[in-house]
Amino acid sequence: MTQRAKIDTDSSGAAGGGPPVEHRPAGLTSAEVAERVARGEVNDVPVRSSRSAVDIVRANVFTRFNAIIGVLWVIMLFVAPIQDSLFGFVIVANTGIGIIQELRAKKTLDGLAVIGEARPTVRRDGTAAELSTSEIVLGDLIELGPGDKVVVDGVVAEADSLEVDESLLTGEADPVVKKPGDPMMSGSFVVAGGGAFTATKVGREAYAAQLAEEASRFTLVHSELRSGISTILKYVTWMMIPTATGLIISQLVVKDTDLKDSIARTVGGIVPMIPEGLVLLTSVAFAIGVVRLGRKQCLVQELPAIEGLARVDVVCLDKTGTLTEGGMDVTELRPLNGSDEAYVRKVLGALGASDPHPNASLQAIIEACPEPDGWRCAEALPFSSARKYSGATFEEGGGEDGGPESSWLLGAPDVLLEAGDPALAETDHLNEQGLRVLLLARTDRAPGAPGAAEAARPAALVVLEQRLRPDASDTLAYFTDQNVAAKVISGDNAVSVGAVAGKLDLPGAEHTVDARTLPEDREKMAEVLEENAVFGRVTPQQKRDMVAALQSKGHTVAMTGDGVNDVLALKDADIGVSMGSGSEATRAVAQIVLLNNSFATLPSVVAEGRRVIGNITRVATLFLTKTVYSVLLAVLVVCSQVEYPFLPRHLTLLSTLTIGVPAFFLALAPNKERAKPHFVRRVMRYAIPGGVVAAAATFTTYLLARHHYSGADALGAETSAATLTLFLVSLWVLAIIARPYTWWRLALVATMAGAFLLVLVVPWLQDFFALKLVGTTMPWAAVAIAATGAALLELAWRWVDRRFPA
């Protein structure tokens, strides 16, 4: 039987469950629950981790550019051969791929969300059991303990030193003491004590239900990457409208050519202006990232968190539950001031029995010290991270009239002892070995009374050993290798935390800082944080302040944690990471939940984020180079009053070989480079010179070909020469983007070149794509112009790197 269950079933209170419980509410009966279910008074709000299938299809199909391309595709199906309508089939295929990948991501997220879903303890028919939040009905009696999230609105029915944090709702950081009859706000969480409350609002009436449904929704918005792409598309739209209009007038009115051919060439000029594949590829990359992380039991509650963690340069780690495992062992008991060890063990056993919601330290004491017979708890004070100690008052047995009464405190030695106390030196020595030390002290005052800690008299030191996570050292080494600074922030003694960090080879672990000495000024605090790596005796509010101080210096901060004392910092950090075994409150505010409780999963999340961001930045240059040269070619055609050099089939071929296929492989390749800010600037600084060179080289070849060729088939020969130049320049853009080279990247570029060569030499492919090089002079001139363009590209991009560094 668990400690909590034993206390709950002790209706007399004689053996130490706390004060006697005279009329413990039994909760609803099965019949009452059935009645409420029949009336629909159920908390049946679906907790969705992803968009619905309908939303996914709608978002991928009904886009602005799909509408434009769809209209153009329909036109081409009527006026031109099927070859010139290939771009439409490509878009259909790409959209289908995007839908399939997002549906896979949805399935993964939905499955993980069920695993990580909060299961509150509900009392019915006098028996407590864990239920899904969707099974709660109006009037249910819901039990609470430290870290539990309040999932529906209600009224307090029982309170045992119950303290609730409502900061996520009200912004007020100080915990609120709750008594029977007080309201409970859904979305708040318990920081100390325990109790129970009666549900008064369920379903969509409860504020938390609306909050959770909205916050947990699969989303691709509110990220620099997505907003950057939206900005680019907005400018592309405004740039495309006048250019396309001019091209239409030029091809249909000014040039006296065949109507169908004019329409085909007009469409051929408009379609490549649209970087439609960029949005698709971003969605696919994110969706595949979700699936990959899902296989490692990592729940991404907010999709942009993948991107955010890729930009992180500081990760703040809570020692307990992150670097160490949850369990502890009592390794030694050191009586002080002549205390009797047997008596001390009885006191510790009684303290363990007095708390229905023991933390890891107290659980270790419970396992080492059995509950004494005949002791009765008259008053209990639960542990608080801000207070750093817990306590209780006992009647120590002795018959019907009870025994002598004593009050005890259990907590941090450096909080309960005065400076200079000999026990502190002994504590420091143990802390230096990486051991955790608690002080048991007797006090003449009630544990919760003012001055109780000042009146404490030390009785014994309780030495605890924490279990290091076997994978923590390798994970810290990964962050060091990736230039991500790790800061260990703990409520424990700084020396003890430093010893643990030292065992894990954390750089700077030998220099520890007691958070009580930190300056309150944010700028000065940030300087101390940047210079040191290990901090102890940190309060929950200080954790929040430390995150803000680091952010004020321009750092992107990730915070990991699993306890209620980490919630405020998790909420304010750029990325909050919670362990799956952590409290409901931490899982609720974190963007990423490690369901397998493995700190070693974090590098996988970082790597996945870097892969997505780095590769999308890389391939975006390919898409936008095409947009730039397409717009410029259209402008040059309008100004020169000549036929547009390409049919849609030509640009479909070029886009597939130099952008579509390569981009898919490049977007899914490994990439360990830390994501950098200013996505739009980084992409456009390469796309603009690349597009200008490609357009200039292609149009130069086209004009020379117009003077070189004559006759009825001249336009076909001119188009083929211009297509050759544009392909070679675009291939060189791809070759630059593919750097640094690996065998598969070189093979990718070579394969695309080989595929184009195949089109030029196979007769039926020549006819299908209307590409046939005529003579030798102009084709070699096209190659020479392309080579000059490639050289200019190298010079231009190297100049950009020096002039506009990333």
C-alpha positions, -999 to +999 in steps of 0.1 A: +000+000+000+014+034-009+020+060+018-008+082+004-033+053+003-024+044+039-030+079+051-062+083+032-077+051+047-068+060+082-100+076+093-090+078+129-057+096+123-042+076+152-012+063+134+001+095+118-019+104+087-024+139+100-053+154+120-083+131+123-106+132+093-141+130+107-163+133+077-143+124+046-166+130+015-170+099-005-176+117-038-203+109-063-219+075-064-219+054-096-256+062-101-250+100-098-222+098-123-245+079-147-272+106-144-247+134-151-233+115-181-269+111-194-275+148-190-242+156-209-226+171-179-192+156-188-158+172-193-158+159-229-137+186-245-114+167-269-078+173-262-063+176-296-026+175-303-030+182-340-052+197-367-081+176-379-077+157-411-101+181-428-080+211-416-049+194-430-064+188-464-079+223-465-046+240-455-026+221-481-051+224-510-067+258-506-038+281-508-034+314-527-008+300-551-026+267-557-055+288-568-034+307-593-017+276-606-050+258-607-065+284-630-034+284-652-034+246-654-070+245-666-062+270-693-032+250-704-052+218-706-074+235-733-048+254-753-016+233-753-002+198-754-002+178-722+036+184-719+028+220-711+005+210-683+030+189-664+034+217-638-002+210-626+004+173-621+036+181-601+016+204-578-011+178-573+016+152-564+034+176-541+002+186-523-006+149-519+028+143-503+023+172-480-011+159-469+002+124-463+032+136-443+010+159-421-015+131-415+014+108-404+026+136-380-010+139-367-012+102-360+021+104-341+011+134-321-023+121-312-008+088-300+019+106-279-007+131-265-027+102-250+004+089-233+013+123-219-023+132-209-029+143-173-050+117-154-064+134-122-074+114-092-111+114-087-130+101-056-162+082-063-181+058-040-154+065-014-126+052-036-099+072-054-089+063-089-071+080-118-094+089-147-090+107-180-099+143-179-127+136-204-143+112-178-148+139-152-184+149-146-200+179-129-198+175-091-169+151-091-145+153-061-110+156-075-080+150-052-049+172-054-012+169-044+019+189-052+024+194-089-012+185-098-029+207-123-064+219-117-082+206-148-117+221-143-131+249-123-144+241-088-147+248-051-123+236-024-138+207-004-107+197+016-075+215+023-043+204+041-019+233+039-030+237+003-011+263-017-020+270-053-001+288-080-024+309-102+004+328-120-004+313-154-039+328-152-034+360-131+003+368-135+007+368-097+037+347-088+030+343-051+011+310-042-024+314-028-034+295+003-067+277-002-093+268+024-126+249+021-151+270+001-125+289-019-128+288-057-103+268-078-094+281-112-087+256-139-052+261-153-036+267-119-016+241-101-007+229-066+027+239-052+024+226-016+000+206+005-030+187-007-067+185-006-097+180-029-122+202-048-156+198-063-160+204-100-184+232-107-177+238-144-168+211-169-165+209-207-162+241-226-174+261-197-141+255-179-114+280-188-087+254-188-105+233-215-105+263-239-069+271-230-056+235-234-074+229-266-060+260-282-025+257-267-021+220-277-031+224-313-006+214-340+005+247-356+030+259-381+027+296-372+044+320-349+080+311-359+106+331-376+108+306-404+071+306-412+067+344-408+098+348-430+083+327-457+050+346-454+069+379-458+087+366-489+054+353-504+037+387-498+064+405-517+064+379-544+027+384-549+030+422-552+059+418-575+042+392-596+010+410-603+023+439-624+050+417-641+025+391-651+001+417-663+028+433-685+037+398-698+001+390-707-003+422-727+031+418-744+024+382-755-012+385-764-015+421-778+019+434-789+032+403-805+012+391-835+017+354-831-004+323-827-029+328-799-025+293-783+013+296-784+012+331-769-010+318-741+013+289-734+044+311-733+026+336-710+017+309-686+053+296-689+064+330-677+040+333-648+042+298-632+079+298-623+075+332-604+056+312-577+078+295-551+049+271-544+072+242-534+088+262-506+057+263-484+051+226-491+087+216-484+086+235-451+054+217-440+069+183-450+102+190-432+084+199-400+060+170-403+088+145-408+106+160-378+075+154-356+074+117-368+111+113-362+110+127-327+078+108-320+097+075-325+120+086-297+090+093-274+093+131-276+060+149-277+062+183-295+033+202-281+040+233-302+056+226-335+077+257-337+095+244-307+116+223-330+127+255-347+132+273-314+154+247-298+176+248-329+183+284-321+191+278-285+225+289-272+219+285-235+202+255-218+193+258-182+191+224-164+174+216-132+196+190-114+169+168-098+151+148-124+173+161-153+209+153-144+198+129-117+171+103-116+141+108-094+150+083-067+174+088-038+188+066-010+196+075+026+232+066+030+239+078+065+223+094+096+245+116+117+230+126+151+240+160+164+242+175+199+240+141+216+207+130+200+197+094+202+198+078+167+169+054+174+147+084+186+158+104+155+147+075+132+113+076+149+110+113+143+120+109+107+095+080+102+067+101+117+076+131+094+074+108+064+040+096+075+028+131+081+030+141+044+005+125+021+024+138-009+061+131-002+088+144-025+118+124-036+139+132-005+111+124+019+102+092+000+138+080+006+134+087+043+101+068+044+119+038+029+147+040+054+128+049+086+096+031+094+066+049+109+067+047+147+037+032+166+015+055+186+027+088+172+000+112+161+004+142+138-012+173+153-001+198+127+018+194+094+036+219+072+043+206+036+076+212+019+078+244-002+106+253-027+105+289-015+107+280+022+132+251+017+118+230+046+088+211+059+077+203+094+052+187+118+040+187+154+036+152+170+020+137+201+045+109+208+021+082+219+016+072+255-020+061+261-054+077+260-043+112+270-015+111+244+022+116+250+045+146+250+042+170+221+072+180+199+077+201+168+102+193+141+116+209+109+133+190+081+151+210+054+182+227+040+209+230+067+221+264+054+186+277+057+178+263+092+213+268+108+229+301+118+262+311+100+292+296+118+273+266+132+297+236+133+272+214+115+275+236+084+312+227+080+302+190+082+274+197+056+299+214+033+322+185+034+294+161+025+282+184-003+316+185-018+313+147-024+281+153-043+258+141-015+226+158-005+221+167+031+190+176+051+189+188+086+164+175+112+158+202+138+136+206+168+117+239+174+098+253+203+072+268+179+046+254+156+062+246+122+042+272+103+046+299+129+068+330+123+103+324+136+100+286+137+132+282+117+151+307+138+142+288+169+154+254+155+179+233+173+198+208+151+192+171+159+206+152+130+220+153+095+203+131+070+227+122+041+211+113+008+228+101-024+212+109-057+213+086-087+230+101-117+214+096-151+238+073-170+233+094-202+237+128-186+274+131-192+272+124-229+244+149-233+263+176-216+293+168-238+271+172-268+260+207-258+296+217-252+305+204-286+276+223-302+286+256-285+255+256-263+262+268-228+247+246-200+237+262-168+227+240-139+201+258-117+190+240-086+173+246-053+199+224-036+231+234-020+255+250-045+285+229-035+265+197-037+251+207-072+287+215-083+299+181-072+272+164-092+280+185-122+317+178-118+310+140-119+293+147-152+323+167-165+304+199-169+329+228-178+330+253-149+315+229-124+342+237-099+330+274-096+296+274-079+274+303-070+249+305-041+218+322-057+212+341-024+243+362-033+231+370-068+225+407-075+189+417-081+199+441-110+191+422-142+222+433-161+246+424-132+228+391-127+232+384-164+270+390-161+273+365-133+252+340-152+274+343-183+306+338-163+294+308-142+277+274-148+264+260-115+239+278-092+224+265-060+198+276-035+178+291-064+142+299-056+114+295-082+112+332-087+149+334-091+148+308-118+124+330-137+146+360-132+177+342-144+159+332-176+149+368-182+185+380-174+200+356-200+174+367-226+182+403-219+217+396-232+203+382-265+205+346-256+179+320-267+172+301-236+158+265-231+148+254-196+144+218-185+126+207-154+101+183-139+089+199-107+064+227-098+093+249-088+103+249-125+070+260-139+075+298-140+109+295-156+096+269-181+068+293-191+091+323-196+120+304-214+121+305-252+117+267-251+104+247-221+113+210-219+095+188-193+101+152-184+071+129-189+072+118-153+072+154-142+043+172-126+011+179-146+019+216-143+053+214-160+039+192-188+012+217-194+034+247-199+063+230-217+065+230-255+084+197-255+077+167-233+103+139-231+079+110-224+107+085-219+121+108-192+155+106-209+176+137-209+196+120-237+166+127-261+173+164-260+202+163-285+179+146-309+154+174-306+182+200-311+196+181-341+161+178-357+155+215-353+188+224-368+182+200-397+148+216-404+159+252-401+193+249-418+180+229-447+150+250-453+172+281-454+194+263-478+167+251-502+147+284-500+176+300-519+169+276-548+132+284-549+137+322-546+165+323-572+140+309-596+114+335-586+139+363-591+151+352-626+115+345-637+104+380-628+135+395-644+131+375-676+094+386-678+105+422-674+132+419-701+107+402-725+082+430-720+108+457-724+123+441-755+089+432-771+100+396-780+083+362-775+088+347-740+116+322-745+101+292-727+070+270-727+058+257-694+072+222-701+108+237-703+105+254-669+088+223-654+118+203-665+143+228-651+124+233-619+122+195-613+159+189-620+175+219-603+150+226-575+122+201-569+141+168-566+173+182-551+154+203-526+136+173-513+169+154-505+187+185-492+158+194-469+159+160-452+197+157-449+216+160-416+225+195-406+242+203-373+247+241-378+230+262-352+201+281-367+208+318-372+184+347-371+172+370-400+159+342-423+146+365-450+179+385-452+200+353-453+180+338-481+176+369-503+213+380-501+220+349-522+187+346-542+189+381-556+224+380-572+218+344-582+185+353-600+201+384-616+230+364-630+207+336-642+183+360-659+211+380-676+229+350-689+197+334-702+184+365-719+219+372-735+219+337-750+183+341-762+190+374-779+222+360-796+202+330-807+175+352-822+202+368-844+218+335-852+188+314-862+162+321-889+134+303-905+102+286-893+119+266-866+140+294-852+119+299-821+124+263-811+162+265-816+163+298-797+144+283-768+166+253-767+198+274-765+183+296-738+171+265-718+206+251-719+221+283-704+194+286-678+199+249-668+237+252-665+235+283-644+207+269-622+228+237-618+257+258-606+234+274-581+225+240-569+262+230-567+269+260-545+239+253-523+249+216-519+283+226-503+301+212-483+302+183-505+297+147-495+295+117-519+258+117-520+256+155-527+280+152-556+260+122-568+228+143-566+242+171-587+257+147-612+224+128-615+205+159-622+230+169-649+228+134-664+190+135-665+191+168-685+217+153-708+194+123-714+166+147-725+189+163-750+201+130-766+170+107-765+148+116-796+114+109-780+124+130-750+136+158-773+101+158-790+083+155-757+100+185-741+105+204-775+143+207-769+167+202-797+201+219-800+207+231-836+242+233-849+273+236-828+281+273-827+251+285-806+250+255-782+287+261-773+281+298-771+253+290-746+277+268-726+303+296-726+278+322-714+266+298-687+303+293-676+307+331-674+275+332-653+288+305-630+320+325-625+300+356-618+279+337-593+310+326-574+323+361-573+289+376-563+282+352-535+317+355-521+313+393-521+280+389-504+296+367-477+321+394-470+298+424-473+268+410-456+279+383-432+253+361-416 
